[in-house]
Amino acid sequence: MTRALLVIDVQESFRQGRLWAAISNPGIASDVARLVDGTRANGDLVVWVLHSEPGSGTAFDPASGHVRYIDPVKPQAGEPQLTKTSRNAFTTTNLQQLLTQRGITEVIVCGIRTEQCCETTARVASDLGYRVTFVTEATATNPIAHRDAPAGQTVEQLLADPRTLPAGAVIERTEYALAGRFATIATIAEATGQATVPAFRPAVTPADAVGQASQLH
């Protein structure tokens, strides 16, 4: 086993927010479940990550009860579960240590949101030397308001604002930024071996990354 699927933030917290009404993929949990099933069938590791903001009073505060997986997504016994407080899944967890201990050299990334926690995790993983597959089909995001848009817009106002970046454009830009630099873009079928996906190698291996880091100290 040298490959791991990272399931990023497929949690109820998002469904509690107003932007869920404009989510790009309302069936994200079912798509992730298909990817998880395929990964398990291949004998690969599944790692579960949730985002937590303790004391925030938001849906990401554990006290809200919403920091939990969206049905039908569910870990099996023995599959690692991590909780992060940063955008990427590495900085505030022991994910890298966990992957190293299990001999993982390749990661598959899926979850919510496409351009935020999923993309940042993919970028960090690549910089650490992992071979990265980004399964856009098993991610979801929402339209992004212009930086000068008024605070507290309703979903209707957000969608009506011509400066808003549509979810489709967000996803497209993420793929353009990652492909050939940080990751291979793949479908669920390609990531689970049901279809052929082009090979992509990182600029450095995990071992190289460790060696380079040690030279900086």
N, C-alpha and C positions, 0 to 999 in steps of 0.2 A: 504494500500500500504506500504509494508516494504522492497521491493526489487527495486534496480535500476540498469539499464544497463549503463555502462560507455563506451562511444564510444571515443576511444583515437586516435587522430591524423590521421584520415582518410582524408588526405588533399592533395591538388594538389602539395604541395611542394615536396613530394617524387617523383612524376611523372616527375619532372623537372631534377632530378639527374641522373647521368650515371648508378647508380646501379639499377635503375628501370628495366633495361633490364634483370637483373638477379633476379627479385623479385620472391619469392616463390609462390605467389598467385596473378596473374595479375587481377583476378576477385574479389579481396578483397572487393571492394565497393558493389558489388551485394550480396556477402555473408553477409556483415554487414547489408545491407538493409533487408535481410530476417530475421536476428536476431532482428532488430529493429521492423519490422512488427509484429513478434511473441510476442515481449515484450509489445508493445502497445495493442495487442489483449488481453493480460493477465491483462491489467490494471496497469502495472508496469511503473515506471518512467524511462525516457531516459534522460541521461545527456551527453552533447556534449562537448568535449575538443579538442582544437586546440593548436599546439605548435608554439610559436612565438620567434624570436630572433631579436628584434628591433635594427637597425643600423648595422646589420651584413653584409648587401649587398648580402645575400644568398637568396635562394628560401623560407627560413623561415622568412625573413624580411617582415613585413607587407607591406612595400613599393613595394615589388615585385608583389603583387597582387595574389600570389599563396597560401596564408594562408586562404584557403577556402575549403569547402568539395568537395569530388570527387563525381560526379553524379554516381548513382541516390540517393546517401545518402543526406538526407536533414532533418533538424529539423522541427518540427511542432510548431505552436504558443504555448507558455507557457512552452516549454521544455527548461530547463536551458542550457546556453551556457557559457563555461569558456575558458579562454586563459591562458596557463601556459608557464613558461620559464625554468622550471626544468624538469628532466626526468619524475618523477612521477607526478600524477595529483593532489596531495594534497599540497605539500610544498609551492607553489607560488600561490595558489588559495584559495578560501573559500569553497572548496568542502566538507570538513568534517562538517563545520557549516551548509551547505545546506542539507546534508544528515541527520544530527542530527535534524534539524528543521522539517524535513518531516518524521521522525520516521523510517528511513531506517536502517535495520540491516544486509542486504545481498546485495552484489554487484556482477554484472556480468561484466567481463572485455573482451573487444575485441579491435582490431585496429592494428596500425602500430607503432613500430616494435615489434614483438613477444617478444624478449629477452630484449628489452630496455625499452621503455616507458610503454608497457603493463605489462611486468613482474615486473618492479619496482613499478608500481601502485598496482598490486596484493599483493606484499610483504608488502607495507606500509598499505594497507587496512587491511590485516590480523593482523598486529601488532597493529592496532587501534581497533581490536576486531570485525571487520566485517566478516561475513561468505562470502567466496569468491568463485565464479565459474569462471573458466578461459576457454573461448571458443576458443581453438586453431584453430579450423576450420575457425573462423572469424578473424584471425590475418594473418599478412604477414611479412616476413623479407627477408634478402638477405645474400649471403655468406659473411663471415667475413675474412678479410685479416689477415695473421699472424702478430704478433707484430713487427717482424723484416723485414717485406716486404717493398720494396721501396715505397716511397710516390708517389702518382699520377699514380698508376697502371691503365691501361685500364681494362674494364670488361673482355676482352679476356685474358689479363695477369693474372688477379685475378683468373679466372676460371682454368687457366693452371697451376697455382702455386700449387704444391702438398701439401703445408702447409696450404692452404686456408681451412677454416672450411665451408663445404657446408651448404646451408640453411636448408636442412633436418636435419642435425646434430645439428644445432643451435636450431631448434624447439624441437627436441627430448630431448636435454639437459635442455631446459626450463621446459618441462613437468616433467622430472625427479626431477628437483630442487623444483618445486612447489607442486607436487602431495603429499598429505598426510602431508605436512608441512604448506603450505600457502594457498592452494586452492584445489578445486575439478576440475579435467579436464573434460570438457563436450563438446558434439557436439551441433550444433545449435538446433537440435531436442530435445535433452535432456534439454538444457537450457530454452527452450520455453514450456516444458511440453508435448511434443509430444512423448517422450521416457523417460524411467526411468533412473535417474542418481543417483549413490551412494551418500549417505549423508556424509557430512564432517562438523565438528564443529570446530571453532577456539579455541585456548587455552584460550582466554579471550573474554568477551563480550565487546561492546563499553563502557558500563557503568563501567566495571572492568578496562578497559584501562584508563579511565578518573581518576578513583580512584588511580590507580597505579602511574599515572603521577603526581598527586597532592602530593603524598608522597615523591616525589623526590625533592620538593621545600621547 
